[in-house]
Amino acid sequence: MDIQPDIRDLTLEELTAYLKSVAAEPFRAEQIFQWIYQKGAWGFEVMTNVPVGLRDRLKKDFALKPNEIAQKLISEDGTTKFLFDLHDNEKIESVLIPTATRTTACISTQAGCKFGCRFCASGIGGWKRNLTCAEIVTQVLHVREEALKHKRPLSNIVFMGTGEPLTIVKYNKSWISWKPFIFN
């Protein structure tokens, strides 16, 4: 069985090019990004200002689903730790950290760790793989959804690790593409 590519792996420009290739209006790319990154859509069927035929085509060509939350732990101060199961059975963690002045999402960029620092548990199982842009942004969307339940919009996003996030620079173009939608 082929795994559909995740639409969240596309930049706005790549989605626009895809839409042109299927004879859809290019302005639909921004509408789709707004649904995913501002309104928190987990499926194409809710995108009511996108024509049904295009929604059907998107559903056929792309995945758009949440990560599976294996565990969610909430501390007394409101810090919330998420354990996610990925499609290949790897596990990653994300943390929502509320303070008096900000709300931060701490996001994983890798399954496992290459560095194996003695003081850190992340490297115990070794490095498995870099996460896709979709797997990274989906963590942000889950954490933001939890923050908004408590009327605390995200103000910061940080990536776990010291140098690890910088080892996957290829996702910077995607980050630049969806970041304005997350914070607007």
C-alpha positions, 0 to 999 in steps of 0.5 A: 500500500502506497502512503500518500504524501502529506500536504503539510510537507508542501510550501505555499509555492509547491501547493500553488504549483500543484493546484495549477497542475490540476487546473485549479485556481492558484489562490486556493493554496492560501485558502487551504493553508488558512484551513490547515494552519489557522483554523486547525483543519484535520481533514479536507471535508471541512474546507467549505470555501474550497470546491467539493471537486478540489477537496475530493482531489486533495483527499485522493492525492494527499494525507491530512491527519493528526499524529496519534497521541499515545499519551498526554500528561498535564502537570500542576502548572499546566505544562502538558507533555505529549507522546506521539506515535508516528506512522512507522511506530517511532515515538516523539515528544512535544511539550506545551509550556505556559508561563505568566507571560508566554505560551511555548511549544517545544517540538521534536525534530528527530526520532531519537538522537545522533549525539548521544550526550551522557546527560540526556535520555534522548540518545539512549535508543539511538538516532532513528530518522529526521522528522518530515516537515508535516510531522514537525508542524503537526506537533505544533498544531496539536500543541496549539490546539491544547493551548487554545483550549485554555485560552492561551495562544502560542507565542513561541515555538522552540525545537528540542535539542542543542544542535539537532534541529540545525541538522535538518536545514532542508525544512527551513523553507517549509517553516518560512511558508507556514509560520505566518499562518500559525501566528496570525 
